[in-house]
Amino acid sequence: MQPEMEPLCSPTVGNPSVHREAGALLADLETSEEMQARSLGRPVKSSKQYLRQVIAEYEALDRDLPCIRKFPTPPTAQPLCLCMETLPEEDFAHLEVLKALEVELPGAMESGYVSSIRFENMNVICGTAGRRDRWLIMVADFQTRSRLLRSGLSPRGLPHQLVRHDELLLGDYRLHLRRSLVRRRMLEALGAEPTQEA
C-alpha cells in the first residue's frame, strides 16, 4: 500500500470564496491608493504607472543635469559681485586675475575699485568633474561693474566675459528647486517621508 501524497497545490486554488475575498481586498487597496493620490493632489492613475513616470523624470534630470548645486537656503543677492567662468585646465592664479583687472582698472585694489577676488572650484562644490570654475570679483560701485561687464578680462591674453554673479546663482538655485521637487514627488510615490536633502 502506497503512502498518501500531500497535495502539490494550495487548498485555496480553485476555491471561489477565496477568490472573491482576494478580489475585494485588491479593490479596497486600489480605492485607498486613488484616495491617497487625490489627497496629495496627484492625477488618479495606477500607482505603478505614476511611480514609473516620477522615477523616469528623476533619472532624466540626473542624466541631463548631473552637476546640480545644492542650497540649504535661498542665495543672498550681491549686486556688486561679478563672475568670470574659466575652464579647469586654464588654472589661473589670483595674481594673473588681478593683473588682468589692472589692465582695465589701473590700481584696481589700491584705489578701491575692487574689494576682493575669490576663486570657487565648482567641481568641488558640486562633487563632480568638468564644470567651469568661477572667479568672483567684488567691485565698489555700479559704474565699475558696468565698465567691467563691457570690457571683460583677459588673463594670459585669453579673453573672458564677465557676468553678474546673481544671474548665475539664480540659475543654479532654479535647478536645485526643480530637482528637489522631483525628488519629493518620487519619495511620496514610494510612500517615504520627504527628508532634507544633504
WOZI-V345299 format. One record per pair of residues at least 24 apart in sequence whose ideal C-beta (glycine too) atoms are under 6 Angstrom apart, sorted by the first residue. I is the first residue (numbers start at 1). J is the second residue. D is the distance in whole Angstrom. If there is no record, write none. Layout:
i=I j=J d=D
i=I j=J d=D
This chain:
i=50 j=189 d=6
i=51 j=189 d=5
i=54 j=185 d=5
i=54 j=186 d=5
i=54 j=189 d=5
i=57 j=182 d=5
i=58 j=182 d=5
i=58 j=186 d=5
i=61 j=179 d=6
i=61 j=182 d=6
i=65 j=175 d=6
i=67 j=126 d=5
i=67 j=128 d=4
i=67 j=131 d=5
i=68 j=175 d=5
i=68 j=176 d=6
i=68 j=179 d=5
i=69 j=126 d=5
i=69 j=172 d=5
i=70 j=176 d=6
i=71 j=173 d=6
i=71 j=176 d=5
i=75 j=169 d=4
i=75 j=173 d=6
i=77 j=166 d=6
i=80 j=139 d=5
i=80 j=145 d=6
i=81 j=136 d=6
i=81 j=138 d=5
i=81 j=165 d=4
i=82 j=137 d=5
i=82 j=148 d=6
i=82 j=162 d=5
i=83 j=134 d=5
i=83 j=136 d=6
i=83 j=163 d=5
i=83 j=165 d=4
i=83 j=168 d=6
i=84 j=135 d=4
i=84 j=153 d=6
i=84 j=160 d=5
i=84 j=162 d=5
i=85 j=132 d=4
i=85 j=134 d=6
i=86 j=133 d=5
i=88 j=133 d=6
i=92 j=155 d=5
i=96 j=155 d=4
i=97 j=135 d=6
i=97 j=155 d=6
i=100 j=153 d=4
i=100 j=154 d=6
i=100 j=155 d=4
i=104 j=151 d=5
i=112 j=140 d=5
i=113 j=140 d=6
i=113 j=144 d=5
i=114 j=139 d=6
i=136 j=165 d=6
